[in-house]
């Protein structure tokens, strides 16, 4: 899921600092999430995705598809 979040941020043409500013959080908040030093709960995920103008439902569906494919391997 973290890799997907990074891809979404990059496709939104945002730096970690820009996203952190939108979230009203320190840069370290985004950085720690992206290097798996910090977990993100569902409500934070929704806020995170909305800050990037991304659809949380589409993101979760994509994440589920990836998990399901991995389970088949």
BELGIMO-V741075 format. One record per residue. N is the residue number from 0. PSI is psi in whole degrees, -180 to 180 (* if undefined). OMEGA is omega as a letter, one per 40 degrees, with the letter a starting at -180 (NA if undefined). D_CENTER is the distance of its C-alpha to the mean C-alpha in Angstrom with 1 decimal. Layout:
BEGIN
N/PSI/OMEGA/D_CENTER  N/PSI/OMEGA/D_CENTER
END
This chain:
BEGIN
0/-36/a/7.1  1/-42/i/6.0  2/-38/i/7.8  3/-40/i/6.2  4/-42/i/2.9  5/-45/i/6.1  6/-42/i/8.1  7/-42/i/6.7  8/-44/i/7.2  9/-40/i/10.4  10/-22/i/11.5  11/1/i/11.3  12/44/i/13.5  13/141/i/12.0  14/168/i/12.6  15/-41/a/11.0  16/-41/i/14.0  17/-43/i/13.8  18/-44/i/10.4  19/-41/i/11.8  20/-43/i/14.9  21/-35/a/13.5  22/-9/a/12.0  23/44/i/15.5  24/162/i/14.4  25/157/i/15.6  26/-37/a/14.2  27/-27/i/14.3  28/-51/i/11.7  29/-45/a/8.9  30/-46/a/11.0  31/-36/i/11.5  32/-44/a/8.1  33/-19/i/7.9  34/16/i/11.4  35/29/i/11.2  36/-13/a/13.6  37/133/i/11.9  38/159/i/10.8  39/127/i/8.7  40/167/a/10.9  41/-48/a/10.7  42/-37/i/11.8  43/-40/i/9.3  44/-45/i/6.4  45/-47/i/8.7  46/-42/a/9.5  47/-49/a/6.2  48/-41/i/6.1  49/-34/i/9.8  50/-26/i/9.9  51/6/a/8.8  52/42/i/11.3  53/151/a/9.4  54/114/a/11.0  55/-36/a/9.4  56/-46/i/12.4  57/-39/a/12.1  58/-46/a/8.6  59/-40/i/10.2  60/-45/i/13.4  61/-43/i/12.1  62/-41/i/10.7  63/-40/i/14.1  64/-42/a/16.0  65/-43/i/14.7  66/-44/a/15.8  67/-42/i/19.0  68/-41/a/19.9  69/-35/i/19.4  70/-28/a/21.7  71/-20/a/24.3  72/*/NA/24.6
END
